[in-house]
Amino acid sequence: MFGQSASAAVTDVIKLVLFDMDNVLCDYDRGKRVACLAELAGTTSEAVHAAIWDSGFEALGDSGTLEAADYLRGFGERIGYPLSLDEWVEARRRSMQADRAMLEIAGRLRQTVDIAVLTNNTTLVADHIDTLLPDLRPLFGSRIYASAQFKTAKPDPRCYRLCLSDLDVRPEAVLFVDDLAANVAGARKAGLFAHHHTSVQAFRQALSEHGLLHG
């Protein structure tokens, strides 16, 4: 499951647990975000979703193909409304709710290993994380990364490697957790251990098998 067969073989190997954010450290309701944006733009949720997500525009922000200012401007143009930064941030904030159980686990982990966040998002998310999800900073400090800063995105193996280069840690010393199977596969291609997040209970079990969490 994790790239090595015996849990004893991996005990004390992991030095960093790297977390995805949306639907791992927080519950993310894109529908709520889309509805908020649609109300601002005086249009339908279907139209906003088609303009931003179905079109591939959001992926341009996640991969850093569009710089933050161009992304924000293009976002407004696509939904037919001059969206301000504050409005973009507020719509994103309303769609996110901290997962207290996962944050509690992260808090316990940081007592013995390093922890960090790698999320597929524009740099606007990392820049405004204290407004979007204020619970993260006390746990992760400056180790909150948006894929866009690396000019690529998960599941491209380069995204993980560039993030780990900044953290100065080897891939084989990292356990990555993400709710999307494709991103888990990408992490494994990059040489990381990886866990597909489906529940808090399963994550606790995975950590236990790595000798990272007990009780």
N, C-alpha and C positions, 0 to 999 in steps of 0.2 A: 504493500500500500504506500509506503513512504520511500521506497528506493533501496531499503535494506531489509533483510528478512527477520532478523532477531532484534527484539527491543534492547537486549543487553548490549548489542553492538553499537547502538546509537546513544546510549547513556553518556551524558557529558559532551557529546559532539556538538549539540546545538548551542550556539552562542547568541543568536538573535531570532526572535519571532517577529515576522513581518506580516502585518495585517492589511487586508483590504479594508475599506471603510463601509461603503454602502451595503446594507444587508449582511454585515458582519459585526461591525462596531455600532451600527445604528440601523434602524429600520428606515428604508427609503421608499417613499410612496410617490413615484413619478406622476401618477394620475393627479394627486393633489397639487403638485407643482404646475403641471400643465393647465389645470383648471384655474389656478391663480393667474397665470400668464394670459390665458384666454379672456379672463374677466378684464384685465388691464387693457388688452388689445381690442376688446369689443368683438371678439370672434368666438369660434367654437374650439373645444378641446381637440377635436379631430383635426382641425385645420392647423393648430399649433403643433401637434404631434407630427403631422405630415411634413410641416415646414422645417422642423428641427431634427427630429429623430429618424423618421422614415427616409428623409432626403440624404442622410449621411452627414449633415452639417455638424451635429454634435460631435461626431467622431473626429472632425477636423480640429475641434477645440481640444479634445482629449489627447490627440497625437502631437499637439503643438504646431500643426501645419498653419493654423491661424494664431497669431499673437493675441493676447488678452483683449487689447483695445479693438482689434479687427473682429474678433469673435463677438464681442458685445455689440458692436455696431451692426454686424451682419445678422446677429440674432434679432435685433429690433427690426431691421429691414425685412427679414423673412416673415415675421409675424405681423408686419404692417403697423408697428407702433414704436415710437422713439424710446425704447426701454433704457432706463437709467441703471447705473451700477447698483444703487440701493434697492431698486425694484427687483433686479435680477437676484441679488443676494437674499432678499426677503422671501421671494418665491421658493428659492432653494431651501432656505431655513425652515419654512413651513412643512416641507416634505420629509424632514429628518427628525427621528426620535431616537435618542440614545438607547442602546441595549445595555441595561444596567448589569446584567449577568456577565456579558462579555467584557465590559469595562472592569468589572471586579476581578475577572481572571487576568486581564492585562496588568492590573495593579499588583496582583500577586506575583506574576511572572517577572516584573521588573525588579523584584528583590533579588533575583538570581541570574537573570539574563537580560540582554538588551532587547528593547522593543521599538518598533517603528511602523509607520503606515505608508502604504503605496496604493493610491487610488487612481483609477482612470478618470481623469478630470482635467479641465482647464486650470491654469495656474490661479485663476480667480478663487477657486475653492480653497487652495492652500493659503492664499493671501488673506482670506476672510474666515478662516476656520474658527477663530475665536467668537465670531458672531453665529456661524452656522452650527457649530457643535462645540460649545465651550468646555465640555468635559474632556476633550482630547488633550489640550495643551498641558494640563497638570500631569498627565500620564506620559505623554510622548515628547514633550518639549519641542525642540526644533526638528525632530525627526518625523515630520509629516510631509510626504512627497506627493505631488500630483504628476501624473505621467507626462503631461505637456512640457514640463521643464526639461525632460530628456528627449524631446522631439520624437517620441514614439509612444506606444501604448501597449499594455498587456493585450494579447498574450505573446507579443514579440519578445523573444528571449533577451534582446538588447535592453528592453525596458528594465527588467530585473537586474541585469548585470550592471547597468549604469547607476541604478539606485544603490546597489551594494558597493560599487566602487566609491560612491560618495560616503557611504557608511564605513568604508574600509573593513569589510568583512568578506570572507570567501563564501561562495554559493553553497558549498557542502557543509557549512556551519550554520545554515539558515533553515528555519521552518516557515513556510509561507502558508497563509490561510485565506481562501477566497470562496465566495458562494458560486462562482461560475466555473464549470468544469473545464472550459477552454483555457481560462487563466491559470488553473491548476496545472494543466498539461504544459502550458508555456513555461511555467516556473520549473517544472521538472526538466524540460529541454534545456533550460539555462543552468541546470545542475543543483537546484535547490531541492530540499525535501518539501513536500506540499500536501496540504490537507484540504479536501473539498468540504466546505462548511455546509452542514445541513441542520445541525442542532447544537445547542450548548453542551448537551450531554455527550454527543459524539466527539466534540472538540476536546472536552475534558479527558475523554478516553485516549484520544490521539496524543495529548500532552503527557498523559501518564505513561504511555508506551515509549515515549522519548525520555522518560525520567525527569520531566519538567514540572509536573504538578501532582501532588498527592493529597488525598483527603478531601 
